[in-house]
């Protein structure tokens, strides 16, 4: 009898989660449907789960400017990979120092990090430091360095590291290991769940960021993909005025501005969709332990 109740409860939970997952899938399906719809159908019927008339005009038009899209893809991919690796390295090192109970000034360091979460110097001083003192204007590092250290992520990793027994540090010390070797060979493998979780947060932040490109990048070849998407959403007229305008008109009598936005959205979210399945098994464990320990 108890086994039946348990099975029924599992079924109900799975049903609720399945329905919720389908509800989350609907917006994505509407975006894909909008990218395959004609401009006339969107204006007349709005967005739907299935296009009334399937057309690939939006994707054909985007392929005419494929050089710029591929270039922006390369910039965003490089920034995401390099930024995520460097951010995890620096953030985890700071978290390790704050998690070491033998470190005399770890509480002072924690307070200093907390202050950065509560106060900031403002947009203008931040811009002046990046441009005048660090000379990052129109460089690829302007898209990476300003977002390297995040106080929330540092505390998330620190709380996870506090759950690791102190005896492991002591035994490693007795074997002659230094602090960096303990951090790299012992703590980092044990902290893999929280690192995967934080890495996903950081990667999403870098991939979806357009503000740094808008502030610090004027060169077209350094513009990230999301800035290109924002430019398109803000002013689709740049497609009509480009050198490929005549070819676009041959493809479609009307520039499908709305479906082009949806098509470019589909293109930009591709890598993130493939990233989730690899990190999903670490996500819940790393987030829960990092949030409640310490």
Secondary structure, DSSP 8 states (H G I E B T S, - for coil): -HHHHHHHHHHHHHHHHHHHHHHHHHHHHHHHHHHTS-HHHHHHH---SS-SS---HHHHHHHHTHHHHHHHHHHHHHHHHHHHHHHHHHHHHHHHHHH-TT-TTHHHHHHHHHHHHH----HHHHHHIIIIIS--TTSGGGGTGGGS--HHHHHHHHHHHHTS-HHHHHHHHHTT--HHHIIIIIIHHHTHHHHHHHHHHHHHHHHH--HHHHHH---GGG--HHHHHHHHHH-THHHHTSTTHHHHHHH-SS--HHHHHHHHHHHHHHHHHHHHHHHHHHHHHHHHHHHH--
